């Protein structure tokens, strides 16, 4: 079964809109795992508009499953993960002002930089994943960095799903096959939801993990967190 890692950034966004501690990021961390999530993902950004550095340190002792930290690997980020030591770090090419991730790495253009970062993170015993588009060349470049996994950027799939789901999934099947053949583990994330997740999962049987935040937390407003996580887990069976 593909593992579900819940991105709790939007819990922090809601909290930060009013200040204070409601809703509680710590309670969300505990409850997501209690309700069946197999991991917790956070993406702390330099402006701390959702998850803060303080959150990262506070929830680490609460993780009983797997902790995945996403982010652009500047020196501040790398120093933080060296102290926190999550199970996985997912490298994204976002600029500091970017609202959300919207493209993968050019792994060849950034090969030397990514190699250095990957080597440093793996020296801490952290599993690494690189955020990539479903592009054969970029996946081959990712393999050259020495990373353990790639995370496929799935917004193009989600956008085209309602129009032609077979066409939408095709490049991702090919990308996953390439990654698997050259020894990379495969994660996926961005705009996966209750409508499109099951089809994506059954067509990529070698998928190891999905990271889902915005859609899942939005669904939880209507269904409740426990029921929502159950629905997403059912999509991954």
BELQUI-V729812 format. One record per residue. N is the residue number from 1. RES is the residue in one small letter. PHI is phi in degrees with one decimal (none if undefined). Layout:
# BELQUI-V729812
N | RES | PHI
N | RES | PHI
This chain:
# BELQUI-V729812
1 | x | none
2 | x | -65.3
3 | x | -80.9
4 | x | -106.1
5 | x | -106.9
6 | x | -91.5
7 | x | -83.5
8 | x | -99.1
9 | x | -54.2
10 | x | -68.8
11 | x | -61.6
12 | x | -68.1
13 | x | -60.2
14 | x | -64.3
15 | x | -59.9
16 | x | -66.8
17 | x | -65.5
18 | x | -118.7
19 | x | 81.1
20 | x | 77.7
21 | x | -125.6
22 | x | -115.3
23 | x | -72.3
24 | x | -83.6
25 | x | -65.4
26 | x | -66.1
27 | x | -64.3
28 | x | -62.5
29 | x | -59.2
30 | x | -63.6
31 | x | -72.4
32 | x | -57.2
33 | x | -70.4
34 | x | -60.3
35 | x | -86.7
36 | x | 118.3
37 | x | -62.1
38 | x | -97.0
39 | x | -172.9
40 | x | -123.6
41 | x | -114.6
42 | x | -134.7
43 | x | -132.0
44 | x | -72.5
45 | x | -107.1
46 | x | -57.0
47 | x | -84.4
48 | x | 53.2
49 | x | -75.5
50 | x | -134.7
51 | x | -64.2
52 | x | -102.2
53 | x | -59.9
54 | x | -60.0
55 | x | -57.9
56 | x | -57.4
57 | x | -70.0
58 | x | -73.2
59 | x | -89.5
60 | x | -53.1
61 | x | -68.9
62 | x | -90.4
63 | x | -79.2
64 | x | -110.9
65 | x | -113.3
66 | x | -143.8
67 | x | -111.8
68 | x | -118.3
69 | x | -111.2
70 | x | -99.4
71 | x | 164.0
72 | x | -79.6
73 | x | -82.2
74 | x | -81.7
75 | x | -64.0
76 | x | -61.5
77 | x | -63.1
78 | x | -65.8
79 | x | -66.0
80 | x | -64.1
81 | x | -68.6
82 | x | -65.4
83 | x | -82.9
84 | x | -81.4
85 | x | 53.6
86 | x | -69.6
87 | x | -70.8
88 | x | -142.2
89 | x | -119.9
90 | x | -105.8
91 | x | -88.6
92 | x | -120.9
93 | x | -91.7
94 | x | -64.8
95 | x | -79.0
96 | x | -64.1
97 | x | -93.2
98 | x | -69.2
99 | x | -68.7
100 | x | -152.2
101 | x | -64.4
102 | x | -137.1
103 | x | -169.1
104 | x | -91.4
105 | x | -69.2
106 | x | -85.2
107 | x | -70.4
108 | x | -77.8
109 | x | -63.0
110 | x | -106.7
111 | x | -58.9
112 | x | -62.8
113 | x | -61.4
114 | x | -65.9
115 | x | -58.6
116 | x | -64.1
117 | x | -66.0
118 | x | -59.6
119 | x | -61.4
120 | x | -65.2
121 | x | -65.9
122 | x | -68.3
123 | x | -65.2
124 | x | -87.2
125 | x | 83.7
126 | x | -97.5
127 | x | -71.3
128 | x | -116.2
129 | x | -139.4
130 | x | -114.3
131 | x | -74.6
132 | x | -136.5
133 | x | -74.1
134 | x | -75.3
135 | x | -125.0
136 | x | -56.7
137 | x | -63.1
138 | x | -69.0
139 | x | -70.0
140 | x | -63.0
141 | x | -64.9
142 | x | -60.0
143 | x | -60.7
144 | x | -67.1
145 | x | -75.3
146 | x | 92.5
147 | x | -63.8
148 | x | -78.2
149 | x | -140.5
150 | x | -120.9
151 | x | -111.8
152 | x | -75.9
153 | x | -79.4
154 | x | -102.0
155 | x | -58.3
156 | x | -60.5
157 | x | -62.9
158 | x | -62.4
159 | x | -66.9
160 | x | -93.9
161 | x | -54.8
162 | x | -71.3
163 | x | -87.3
164 | x | -162.5
165 | x | -67.7
166 | x | -68.3
167 | x | -68.0
168 | x | -64.6
169 | x | -84.1
170 | x | -54.1
171 | x | -64.7
172 | x | -77.2
173 | x | -62.4
174 | x | -62.9
175 | x | -62.0
176 | x | -65.2
177 | x | -64.6
178 | x | -62.8
179 | x | -59.8
180 | x | -63.7
181 | x | -62.9
182 | x | -95.8
183 | x | 91.4
184 | x | -96.8
185 | x | -74.1
186 | x | -125.7
187 | x | -110.8
188 | x | -153.1
189 | x | -179.4
190 | x | 117.2
191 | x | 66.7
192 | x | -74.0
193 | x | -150.6
194 | x | -65.9
195 | x | -80.1
196 | x | -109.9
197 | x | -71.1
198 | x | -60.4
199 | x | -62.4
200 | x | -59.7
201 | x | -66.9
202 | x | -72.0
203 | x | -86.5
204 | x | -122.7
205 | x | -65.4
206 | x | -93.8
207 | x | -67.0
208 | x | -98.9
209 | x | -158.1
210 | x | -118.8
211 | x | -113.9
212 | x | -132.5
213 | x | -128.5
214 | x | -55.6
215 | x | -65.8
216 | x | -65.7
217 | x | -66.9
218 | x | -64.7
219 | x | -61.7
220 | x | -64.2
221 | x | -64.8
222 | x | -99.4
223 | x | -97.9
224 | x | 88.4
225 | x | -66.1
226 | x | -64.0
227 | x | -64.4
228 | x | -62.5
229 | x | -61.9
230 | x | -60.2
231 | x | -63.7
232 | x | -68.6
233 | x | -62.8
234 | x | -63.5
235 | x | -66.8
236 | x | -99.4
237 | x | -78.7
